[in-house]
Amino acid sequence: MSPVNENRGLDIFSLKGKTVLVTGAAGLIGSEISGTMSVAGAKMVLVDRLSESEILSRFVGSSSSSDAQTLAISTDITDRASVDLMITRSVDRFKKIDVLVHLAAIDAKFDTETPDGADGRFESFPIELWKRSIDVNITGTFNVTQSICNQMLAQGSGNIILTASTYSLVGPNNDLYIPPPPAKPMVKPVDYVATKSFIPSYTRYLATHYAKQGIRVNCIAPHGVENDNPEWFKENFAKMSPMGRMSSASELNGPFIFLASDASSYMTGSTLVVDGGWTAW
């Protein structure tokens, strides 16, 4: 017989009694969804490379949240010993990790920076930045998921949510990165596209590998989350987006809560696209 979920109505979206670990918790998306998951009842493990006091200072938790329900851990996801210690500290505190939300990643921001005069073009992209992105976005993801899968196997259940991008589904339209003259045009660098393209296939691999062992694995592909972008960039984005605007970080709360909760109990191996229709045309 199929398992029956007795929750009805909005209770099915509750995270009460769950422990959620968020990597990249001090970032734009991480700080937003961590606060929302706390409001939904979760005990939160907030992970970032910043100091633990800085991580907590960026946590937009509920007024009812307390130290007893929140743990900050400074972690280098490229260092396996650091990751394993993160898991150990989380389990020591909360006894289990029900949900992993893996957001930690880097993106060479050629749309706002030009390191060493580079413009992001493939033929001149620095190998050092390529290696750094591989180390964080791919090896770091491997470290975190492998370590936490061992814990979830010991628990007999778990839920992993990875973060992809529309650029893991389609190529970037570099017209988006053309500012008004006299500023020079830039392009979306290859390292971000390559490392994010890995996520949906990696999600399917883990999902099918662990489905019968009680571990679900899905990913979310957001796009165009506004973060103090220059006006010209927002105008370019609006012209290319079916919805005619960028998203706010708060518009990712619903999708992440859905995947973290029992409302998505029959989903695994999926990529949930939250892009305002960007990939629809």
Secondary structure by P-SEA (a helix, b strand, c coil): cccccccccccccccccbbbbbcccccaaaaaaaaaaaaacccccccccccaaaaaaacccccccccccbbbbbcccccaaaaaaaaaaaaaacccccccccccccccccccccccccccccccccaaaaaaaaacaaaaaaaaaaaaaaaaaaaccbbbbbbbccccccccccccccccccbbbbcccaaaaaaaaacaaaaaaaaaacccccbbbbbbbbccccccccaaaaaaaaaacccccccccccaaaaaaaaacccccccccbbbbcccccccc
